[in-house]
Amino acid sequence: MAVLLRLMTLALLCLGSLGDIKVGCKMWKQRGNEICCDGCHPGNRLLEMCGQRPSDLCKPCEPGTFTVNPLKWRCERCSDCVGAQVHVKNCTAIADTVCGCKEGLRCANDKCSYCVEKCQKGFEPLSNGSCRPCPEGTFSDQIDMKCKPWSTKCPKPDQVTVVKGNASSDIQCVSKQQPIGIDTTTPGVEKVIPRPPESSWPLFSVLIMGAILITFFIAFFIAIAFKIQKAGKKMKKQITKSPVIRTPTDEPRTLIAIECSFHEAQQEQGSSSTESLISK
């Protein structure tokens, strides 16, 4: 019973793999009493080179095998997707299994027999699966892409080249009427920074300088006024505290004042001498 089920399964697989595959020889030539095959139908392998009937000369490939050669005696075994490969399309009698690679990897060859890492910007993939830096004068600005030559001129006639190309970028252009600045904060990357039009810079500069000068003069006048006010207060205090010293003159009032002061001194001396006599 088990053998019967296996046979039925094999038959179904054969039918499924055949599909629209035609059986036998597709092209032949008459040679005497026989015909000789010049090419089997796709998905068929060669059984005999010459015979009586074209259908007897070729046979479809067995399940799990395929052929792309119309005059091959054997079918090839279908490939399996292993390791970093992913299954893309099933094997048929006329084509091998189609495999791909996981995210971040790429096929190393046309058959995708194994996977390798994708080439970064500034590099290009080679047929052996490796990556090489873009040669001088070329660039690659996309991952896993072939290097392309730098542009020889700007796309518009009113533009000029401001940054030459490198391994990961083409030349960069700006308009002739627009000044530019170069941002080199990121190592290895030159970024063009457009500035405002020239007409706006003089007015902006005048406004800035005017504001600075006005601020400076206001601060200067405030400092002068403060110093003047402080000096006036100091002089006023000195005038209030200092005694009035009058220079002696020949005027009668001055002489009288001096004479009075002399008499007062004598009286004080006389009184002191009298007191000393009394005490004696």
Secondary structure, 3 states (H helix, E strand, C coil): CHHHHHHHHHHHHHHHHHCCCCCCEEEEEEECCEEEEEEECCCEEECCCEECCHHHCEEECCCCEECCCCCCCCCEECCCCCCCEEEEECCECCECCEEEECCCEEECCCCCCCEEECCCCCEEECCCCCEEECCCCEECCCCCCCCEECCCCCCCCCEEEEECCECCECCEEEECCCCEEEECCCCCCCEEEECCCCCHHHHHHHHHHHHHHHHHHHHHHHHHHHHHHHHHHHHHHHHHHCCCCCCCCCCHHHHHHHHHHHHHHHHHHHHHHHHHHHHC
